[in-house]
Amino acid sequence: MREGAKALFPNYGSRYNLAFVKGEGSRLWDENGKQYLDLMSGIAVTNLGHVPKQVADRLKEQIDQIWHTSNLFHIPNQEKLAQLLTDNSCGDAVFFGNSGAEANEAAIKLARRYFNKVLGKPEQYEIISFQQSFHGRTLATLTATGQDKVKEGFAPLPIGFAYAPYNDAEALEQAITPQTCAIMLEMVQGEGGVNRANPEFIKQVVALCEQHGLLLIVDEIQTGVGRTGKLFAYEHYGIEPDIFTLAKGLGSGMPIGAMVGKEKLREAFSAGSHGSTFGGNYLSTAAGVATLETILEGKLSERAAEMGDYIVSELSKQLADNPLVSEVRGLGLLIGIECTQPVADLITTLQEHAVLVISAGPNVIRLAPSLLITKEEVDEGLAVICSVLGKHAQQAQAATAVQ
Ligand SMILES: *Cc1c(COP(=O)(O)O)cnc(C)c1O
């Protein structure tokens, strides 16, 4: 084990035996100078590639001016980013934290407080989320997460959460009780396996929210900021959530989270009800402004849609006869290759071939490349993926033939 790694909690397990020292666009270099093609962007974070010039320049400028005052004062960059977000979405007011979990935590608190303080219905506090969802690692957000593995050993968990199967409107309707205040979901379940919400389901979710007077919370932490081919994934469905949350792609790698809500929710967060020392600080919001401006000006969401379609169609074609692959699916540049077996070994083999991808659940290889990846880089990456998957399929067949 590396000496310094012993000084860390082992919550990330034994990490890949790689450390990168330089990044540029879709390329990374490790400590030995070996070059890699990055098709994961951290975990869907570096949407403009590594060290994008527009963001780097803005950060350098900011670092010589001022870093921190406090949310007791106006923070011009924070106001600018809030305005950019509200001008380009269905939301009207923004709260900034430092991570995705904090953005969702704020969303959960806002929903409860709106029912309690604004509507005067404190008995309506329960939030329904979905199986296979992922919403974060704080106590409330891991409770909202529809996967048992993130909850193990953390009991007692907060009350006020219920679960329904994804893409099943009937089951959702049955889960609604007089205590329900909100429904929370991802438009594409990222960690859960790159599972897309089907449009008919979303239509019914919105109808159920209207019928029962519930808030709709969309977790766009992974899908937001251009990744899926629209600025926000909810736009694909022609809906307007009451609250949506952002983090991963918003700061190009600087820590930032945002919770965006509709006008009617504004007063639910009155003075003193919520806050964060670092939330919306000069540096992370400088990165956020530069990132969002670059995506908007470059129409990079549209680019993500086109490149994503190309990747899915190429992979579908090239992997059509591969018995290891059961489905290729995605939305924009959030793409899953579902396999008939666990993919952990495939991912390390791909790393040995200098291509970086991640899993989404045990059996899905997830691709989340930069929105600026070139067609040449895509073709290079797909060739390696298809060849590695082809070899693994041959080996699997040879092994069963021997038996
Ligand atoms: C990553 C992620 C989170 C948690 O974000 P953190 O910044 O790790 O707290 C929440 N929801 C979704 C959909 C995510 O992909």
The ligand as a Tripos MOL2 file, in Angstrom:
@<TRIPOS>MOLECULE
LIG
   15    15     1     0     0
SMALL
NO_CHARGES

@<TRIPOS>ATOM
      1 C1        -23.1910   11.9420   -7.1240 C.3       1 LIG1
      2 C2        -24.6310   12.0580   -6.8620 C.ar      1 LIG1
      3 C3        -25.1230   12.5520   -5.6390 C.ar      1 LIG1
      4 C4        -24.2110   12.9030   -4.4820 C.3       1 LIG1
      5 O1        -23.3300   13.9370   -4.7640 O.3       1 LIG1
      6 P1        -22.0570   14.1880   -3.8000 P.3       1 LIG1
      7 O2        -21.4290   15.4220   -4.3770 O.co2     1 LIG1
      8 O3        -21.1890   12.9840   -3.8740 O.co2     1 LIG1
      9 O4        -22.5880   14.4170   -2.4390 O.co2     1 LIG1
     10 C5        -26.4780   12.6690   -5.4970 C.ar      1 LIG1
     11 N1        -27.3310   12.3400   -6.4880 N.ar      1 LIG1
     12 C6        -26.9010   11.8760   -7.6700 C.ar      1 LIG1
     13 C7        -27.8860   11.5540   -8.7340 C.3       1 LIG1
     14 C8        -25.5400   11.7060   -7.9000 C.ar      1 LIG1
     15 O5        -25.1130   11.1960   -9.0710 O.3       1 LIG1
@<TRIPOS>BOND
     1     1     2 1
     2     2     3 ar
     3     2    14 ar
     4     3     4 1
     5     3    10 ar
     6     4     5 1
     7     5     6 1
     8     6     7 2
     9     6     8 1
    10     6     9 1
    11    10    11 ar
    12    11    12 ar
    13    12    13 1
    14    12    14 ar
    15    14    15 1
@<TRIPOS>SUBSTRUCTURE
     1 LIG1         1 GROUP 0 **** ****
